[in-house]
Amino acid sequence: MPDFNAKADIYKVEFKSAAGHRPIAPSKPIRSGTVAEGVRWIMAKRPDDRKTYFVTVALEAGFLKGELRYRDIEDISRRADFPQK
């Protein structure tokens, strides 16, 4: 069972245009909190903007990976056990 209260950091994907629009890892998170807070914050964004964020979380939180991309975030937000508030 995943831990929605686990600490999570939100990052915005940045692109390096000089190298052909390849993504580069940002240096520091733009927001921190729980997984549930991060998922709700991202899902409140416009649909096109949601794809530009990702969440990092400890593997011990039970999400099977340490980096959650948009598809993962969308799936988590639709889970029956996801806390809505």
ABEGO torsion letter per residue (X at the ends): XBBAABBBBBBBBBBBAAAGGBBBBBABBABBEBAAAAAAAAAABBAAAAAABBBBBBAAAGAGBABBBAAAAAAAAABAABBAX
